[in-house]
Amino acid sequence: PNALEQAITTAFNQLQQQSGSNISVAVRSSATAEDLPDASFAGQQESYLHVQGKDQLLEAVKKCWASLWTARAITYRIKQGIAPEDVSLAAVVQQQINSDISGIAFSLNIQNNYYDEAVINSNFGLGESVVSGQVTPDHFVVNKITNKITEKVINEKQLMLVGKPDGGIEEQKIPDPKAP
């Protein structure tokens, strides 16, 4: 709708003015059926990275919303017994950074449910390679009380994802796949 397009465009223009340059943004999904007490399927909907300009942004937001209704997402919800009318999705727009290293962190150890441990999985480049399962990331367990690393597994990582100059992302080989 025109009003929504205008709101998105206005907010994007404000973000660009605040940063003082032509920026890239990430358009990320956040859906009600992703993290439930008995089910978790993070990444079920689509995210778009290094989106540049108004046209790419509006297209990415549409695709992000539409990803709530992919065959994969619908099948997941059917298996979990989640009714179509019980789901909704937000398309979150964030300024994109070019990260050298990124990943995901869990505020508790999801393998044993210990609240005094945090888990960090990381790779070179953008965190999408970790989230999407394209690499077996480095794995760290940190004791939140002592701030000490209690477990460290450095995996061989063959690729990283980086932003392209004209928008979108591309794969690149990692010079030293065994580097932490």
C-alpha positions as a Markdown table, in Angstrom:
| # | Residue | x | y | z |
|---|---|---|---|---|
| 1 | Pro | 0.0 | 0.0 | 0.0 |
| 2 | Asn | 1.1 | 3.6 | -0.8 |
| 3 | Ala | 1.0 | 4.7 | 2.9 |
| 4 | Leu | 3.3 | 1.8 | 3.9 |
| 5 | Glu | 5.7 | 2.4 | 1.1 |
| 6 | Gln | 5.9 | 6.0 | 2.1 |
| 7 | Ala | 6.5 | 5.1 | 5.7 |
| 8 | Ile | 9.3 | 2.7 | 4.8 |
| 9 | Thr | 10.9 | 5.2 | 2.4 |
| 10 | Thr | 10.7 | 8.0 | 4.9 |
| 11 | Ala | 12.4 | 5.9 | 7.7 |
| 12 | Phe | 15.1 | 4.7 | 5.2 |
| 13 | Asn | 15.8 | 8.3 | 4.1 |
| 14 | Gln | 16.1 | 9.3 | 7.8 |
| 15 | Leu | 18.5 | 6.5 | 8.5 |
| 16 | Gln | 20.6 | 7.5 | 5.5 |
| 17 | Gln | 20.7 | 11.1 | 6.7 |
| 18 | Gln | 21.8 | 10.1 | 10.2 |
| 19 | Ser | 24.6 | 8.0 | 8.8 |
| 20 | Gly | 25.8 | 10.7 | 6.4 |
| 21 | Ser | 26.3 | 8.3 | 3.5 |
| 22 | Asn | 24.7 | 5.8 | 1.2 |
| 23 | Ile | 24.0 | 2.8 | 3.5 |
| 24 | Ser | 23.2 | -0.8 | 3.1 |
| 25 | Val | 20.5 | -2.3 | 5.3 |
| 26 | Ala | 19.5 | -5.8 | 6.4 |
| 27 | Val | 15.9 | -6.8 | 6.1 |
| 28 | Arg | 15.2 | -9.5 | 8.7 |
| 29 | Ser | 12.2 | -11.5 | 9.5 |
| 30 | Ser | 10.8 | -12.1 | 13.0 |
| 31 | Ala | 7.8 | -14.3 | 13.1 |
| 32 | Thr | 5.6 | -15.5 | 16.0 |
| 33 | Ala | 6.1 | -19.2 | 15.1 |
| 34 | Glu | 9.9 | -19.2 | 15.2 |
| 35 | Asp | 10.7 | -19.6 | 18.9 |
| 36 | Leu | 8.1 | -21.4 | 21.0 |
| 37 | Pro | 8.4 | -23.4 | 24.2 |
| 38 | Asp | 8.1 | -26.7 | 22.2 |
| 39 | Ala | 9.5 | -25.7 | 18.8 |
| 40 | Ser | 12.2 | -23.5 | 17.4 |
| 41 | Phe | 12.9 | -22.9 | 13.8 |
| 42 | Ala | 15.0 | -19.8 | 13.6 |
| 43 | Gly | 15.7 | -18.8 | 10.0 |
| 44 | Gln | 12.4 | -20.2 | 8.9 |
| 45 | Gln | 11.6 | -17.0 | 7.0 |
| 46 | Glu | 13.9 | -15.1 | 4.7 |
| 47 | Ser | 16.4 | -12.3 | 5.5 |
| 48 | Tyr | 18.0 | -10.1 | 2.9 |
| 49 | Leu | 21.5 | -8.6 | 3.5 |
| 50 | His | 23.3 | -5.6 | 2.0 |
| 51 | Val | 20.1 | -4.1 | 0.5 |
| 52 | Gln | 20.8 | -0.8 | -1.1 |
| 53 | Gly | 18.4 | 1.9 | -2.2 |
| 54 | Lys | 14.7 | 2.4 | -2.0 |
| 55 | Asp | 13.8 | -0.1 | -4.8 |
| 56 | Gln | 15.9 | -2.9 | -3.3 |
| 57 | Leu | 14.5 | -2.2 | 0.1 |
| 58 | Leu | 10.8 | -2.3 | -0.9 |
| 59 | Glu | 11.4 | -5.5 | -2.8 |
| 60 | Ala | 13.2 | -7.1 | 0.1 |
| 61 | Val | 10.4 | -6.2 | 2.5 |
| 62 | Lys | 7.8 | -7.8 | 0.2 |
| 63 | Lys | 9.9 | -10.9 | -0.2 |
| 64 | Cys | 10.5 | -11.1 | 3.6 |
| 65 | Trp | 6.7 | -10.9 | 4.3 |
| 66 | Ala | 6.0 | -13.4 | 1.5 |
| 67 | Ser | 8.4 | -15.9 | 3.1 |
| 68 | Leu | 5.9 | -16.5 | 5.8 |
| 69 | Trp | 4.0 | -18.5 | 3.2 |
| 70 | Thr | 6.7 | -20.6 | 1.6 |
| 71 | Ala | 6.1 | -24.4 | 1.4 |
| 72 | Arg | 8.8 | -25.0 | 4.0 |
| 73 | Ala | 7.3 | -22.5 | 6.5 |
| 74 | Ile | 3.8 | -23.8 | 6.0 |
| 75 | Thr | 4.9 | -27.5 | 6.3 |
| 76 | Tyr | 6.8 | -26.6 | 9.5 |
| 77 | Arg | 3.7 | -25.0 | 11.0 |
| 78 | Ile | 1.4 | -27.9 | 10.0 |
| 79 | Lys | 3.8 | -30.3 | 11.7 |
| 80 | Gln | 3.8 | -28.2 | 14.8 |
| 81 | Gly | 0.0 | -27.8 | 14.8 |
| 82 | Ile | 0.2 | -24.0 | 14.4 |
| 83 | Ala | -2.9 | -22.6 | 12.6 |
| 84 | Pro | -2.4 | -20.1 | 9.8 |
| 85 | Glu | -4.3 | -17.4 | 11.6 |
| 86 | Asp | -2.0 | -17.7 | 14.6 |
| 87 | Val | 1.1 | -16.4 | 12.7 |
| 88 | Ser | 2.4 | -13.0 | 11.9 |
| 89 | Leu | 5.7 | -11.6 | 10.8 |
| 90 | Ala | 7.6 | -8.3 | 11.2 |
| 91 | Ala | 10.1 | -7.2 | 8.6 |
| 92 | Val | 12.9 | -5.5 | 10.6 |
| 93 | Val | 15.2 | -3.1 | 8.8 |
| 94 | Gln | 18.6 | -2.5 | 10.3 |
| 95 | Gln | 21.7 | -0.7 | 9.1 |
| 96 | Gln | 24.1 | -3.3 | 7.8 |
| 97 | Ile | 27.7 | -3.4 | 8.9 |
| 98 | Asn | 30.6 | -5.1 | 7.1 |
| 99 | Ser | 31.7 | -7.4 | 9.8 |
| 100 | Asp | 35.1 | -9.2 | 9.6 |
| 101 | Ile | 33.8 | -11.9 | 12.1 |
| 102 | Ser | 30.2 | -12.5 | 13.2 |
| 103 | Gly | 27.9 | -15.2 | 14.3 |
| 104 | Ile | 25.2 | -16.0 | 16.8 |
| 105 | Ala | 25.1 | -16.1 | 20.6 |
| 106 | Phe | 22.8 | -17.8 | 23.0 |
| 107 | Ser | 22.3 | -16.4 | 26.5 |
| 108 | Leu | 22.1 | -19.9 | 27.9 |
| 109 | Asn | 23.7 | -23.2 | 26.8 |
| 110 | Ile | 21.0 | -24.7 | 24.6 |
| 111 | Gln | 22.7 | -28.2 | 24.8 |
| 112 | Asn | 22.2 | -28.5 | 28.5 |
| 113 | Asn | 20.0 | -25.5 | 29.5 |
| 114 | Tyr | 22.7 | -24.1 | 31.9 |
| 115 | Tyr | 21.8 | -20.5 | 32.5 |
| 116 | Asp | 25.3 | -19.7 | 33.7 |
| 117 | Glu | 26.8 | -20.5 | 30.3 |
| 118 | Ala | 26.5 | -18.6 | 27.0 |
| 119 | Val | 27.2 | -20.2 | 23.6 |
| 120 | Ile | 28.8 | -18.4 | 20.7 |
| 121 | Asn | 29.1 | -19.8 | 17.2 |
| 122 | Ser | 31.1 | -17.7 | 14.7 |
| 123 | Asn | 32.7 | -17.5 | 11.3 |
| 124 | Phe | 34.5 | -14.9 | 9.2 |
| 125 | Gly | 32.4 | -12.4 | 7.3 |
| 126 | Leu | 28.6 | -12.1 | 7.8 |
| 127 | Gly | 26.8 | -14.3 | 10.3 |
| 128 | Glu | 24.4 | -15.6 | 7.6 |
| 129 | Ser | 26.9 | -18.4 | 6.9 |
| 130 | Val | 26.4 | -19.6 | 10.5 |
| 131 | Val | 22.7 | -19.1 | 10.6 |
| 132 | Ser | 22.1 | -20.8 | 7.3 |
| 133 | Gly | 24.3 | -23.8 | 8.1 |
| 134 | Gln | 26.7 | -23.2 | 5.2 |
| 135 | Val | 29.7 | -23.7 | 7.5 |
| 136 | Thr | 30.4 | -25.6 | 10.7 |
| 137 | Pro | 31.3 | -22.6 | 12.8 |
| 138 | Asp | 33.8 | -22.1 | 15.6 |
| 139 | His | 32.0 | -23.0 | 18.9 |
| 140 | Phe | 32.7 | -21.4 | 22.3 |
| 141 | Val | 31.0 | -21.9 | 25.6 |
| 142 | Val | 31.6 | -19.1 | 28.1 |
| 143 | Asn | 30.9 | -19.2 | 31.8 |
| 144 | Lys | 28.9 | -16.0 | 32.5 |
| 145 | Ile | 29.9 | -15.9 | 36.1 |
| 146 | Thr | 33.7 | -16.1 | 35.6 |
| 147 | Asn | 33.8 | -14.8 | 32.0 |
| 148 | Lys | 36.1 | -17.7 | 31.1 |
| 149 | Ile | 35.9 | -19.8 | 28.0 |
| 150 | Thr | 35.1 | -23.3 | 29.2 |
| 151 | Glu | 34.9 | -25.0 | 25.8 |
| 152 | Lys | 36.5 | -24.0 | 22.5 |
| 153 | Val | 36.2 | -25.9 | 19.2 |
| 154 | Ile | 37.8 | -24.4 | 16.1 |
| 155 | Asn | 36.4 | -25.9 | 13.0 |
| 156 | Glu | 37.6 | -25.8 | 9.4 |
| 157 | Lys | 35.6 | -23.2 | 7.6 |
| 158 | Gln | 35.8 | -23.1 | 3.8 |
| 159 | Leu | 33.8 | -20.0 | 3.0 |
| 160 | Met | 32.5 | -16.6 | 4.3 |
| 161 | Leu | 29.8 | -14.3 | 3.0 |
| 162 | Val | 30.5 | -10.7 | 2.3 |
| 163 | Gly | 28.5 | -7.7 | 1.0 |
| 164 | Lys | 28.8 | -6.9 | -2.7 |
| 165 | Pro | 29.3 | -3.2 | -3.7 |
| 166 | Asp | 26.0 | -3.1 | -5.6 |
| 167 | Gly | 23.9 | -4.8 | -3.0 |
| 168 | Gly | 23.4 | -8.4 | -2.0 |
| 169 | Ile | 26.0 | -10.9 | -0.8 |
| 170 | Glu | 28.6 | -13.3 | -2.3 |
| 171 | Glu | 30.7 | -16.2 | -1.1 |
| 172 | Gln | 34.4 | -15.9 | -0.7 |
| 173 | Lys | 37.0 | -18.5 | 0.2 |
| 174 | Ile | 38.7 | -18.1 | 3.6 |
| 175 | Pro | 42.5 | -17.8 | 3.3 |
| 176 | Asp | 43.2 | -19.9 | 6.4 |
| 177 | Pro | 40.2 | -22.2 | 7.0 |
| 178 | Lys | 41.6 | -23.4 | 10.3 |
| 179 | Ala | 42.0 | -19.9 | 11.8 |
| 180 | Pro | 39.9 | -19.2 | 14.8 |
